[in-house]
Amino acid sequence: MNAVWLVETVMRKELVPLKVNLAQFGNQVPHLHWHVIPRWSLDTHFPDAVWAEPQQRSAEQQLAWQNFTEQQQRLLPTYHAALRLALDAL
């Protein structure tokens, strides 16, 4: 569980989501299988689960989400580096 909390902590610091959803699976073969899902008010499913039907969005909202995801993509190398450092320290 420490690994899950660590991923969430680094994600919150580096990507600054509005909230984070945690989902656990592993009902057939016991194993560590968590989804740590950053959420933003602009995302296409917010506030519902990411596996629910997407919300209807205006063209303006869709463009805002596209621009936002492009910005987030640029943060991923920094996030990945911070996550590697944190996990190596466990």
C-alpha positions as CSV (number, residue, x, y, z in Angstrom):
1,M,0.0,0.0,0.0
2,N,3.0,2.3,0.6
3,A,3.8,2.2,-3.1
4,V,0.2,3.3,-4.0
5,W,0.4,6.2,-1.6
6,L,3.8,7.1,-2.9
7,V,2.6,7.2,-6.5
8,E,-0.4,9.4,-5.5
9,T,1.8,11.8,-3.5
10,V,4.3,12.2,-6.4
11,M,1.4,12.6,-8.9
12,R,-0.2,15.3,-6.8
13,K,3.0,17.2,-6.4
14,E,4.2,17.0,-10.1
15,L,0.9,17.0,-12.0
16,V,-1.4,18.9,-9.6
17,P,-4.7,17.1,-10.3
18,L,-7.9,18.3,-8.8
19,K,-8.4,14.9,-7.2
20,V,-7.0,11.4,-7.6
21,N,-9.1,8.2,-8.0
22,L,-7.8,4.9,-6.7
23,A,-9.1,1.7,-8.1
24,Q,-8.0,-1.8,-7.0
25,F,-8.4,-5.0,-9.0
26,G,-7.0,-8.5,-8.8
27,N,-10.1,-10.6,-8.2
28,Q,-8.8,-13.7,-10.1
29,V,-5.1,-13.9,-9.5
30,P,-3.7,-12.2,-6.3
31,H,-1.3,-9.5,-7.3
32,L,-0.6,-5.8,-6.9
33,H,-2.9,-4.1,-9.4
34,W,-3.9,-0.5,-8.7
35,H,-5.0,2.3,-10.9
36,V,-3.9,5.7,-9.7
37,I,-5.9,8.1,-11.9
38,P,-5.3,11.9,-11.8
39,R,-8.5,13.9,-12.4
40,W,-9.1,17.4,-13.5
41,S,-12.4,19.3,-14.0
42,L,-11.7,19.6,-17.7
43,D,-11.4,15.8,-18.2
44,T,-13.9,14.2,-20.5
45,H,-15.5,12.0,-17.8
46,F,-15.3,14.3,-14.8
47,P,-16.8,14.0,-12.3
48,D,-17.8,10.4,-13.2
49,A,-15.4,7.4,-13.3
50,V,-13.0,7.3,-16.2
51,W,-14.6,4.1,-17.4
52,A,-18.1,5.7,-17.5
53,E,-19.6,7.4,-20.6
54,P,-17.9,10.6,-21.4
55,Q,-19.6,13.9,-20.5
56,Q,-21.0,16.0,-23.3
57,R,-18.6,18.9,-23.9
58,S,-18.8,22.0,-26.1
59,A,-16.2,22.5,-28.8
60,E,-14.6,25.2,-26.5
61,Q,-14.4,22.7,-23.6
62,Q,-12.9,20.0,-25.9
63,L,-10.2,22.5,-27.2
64,A,-9.4,23.5,-23.6
65,W,-9.0,19.8,-22.7
66,Q,-6.8,19.2,-25.7
67,N,-4.6,22.1,-24.8
68,F,-4.4,21.0,-21.2
69,T,-3.4,17.5,-22.0
70,E,-0.6,18.8,-24.3
71,Q,0.7,20.8,-21.3
72,Q,0.5,17.7,-19.1
73,Q,2.4,15.7,-21.6
74,R,5.3,18.1,-21.2
75,L,5.3,17.4,-17.4
76,L,5.6,13.6,-17.8
77,P,9.4,13.4,-18.0
78,T,9.7,15.3,-14.7
79,Y,6.9,13.2,-13.1
80,H,8.5,10.0,-14.2
81,A,11.9,11.0,-12.9
82,A,10.4,12.1,-9.5
83,L,8.5,8.8,-9.3
84,R,11.6,6.7,-10.0
85,L,13.5,8.5,-7.3
86,A,10.7,8.1,-4.8
87,L,10.2,4.4,-5.5
88,D,14.0,3.7,-5.4
89,A,14.0,5.2,-1.9
90,L,11.4,2.7,-0.6
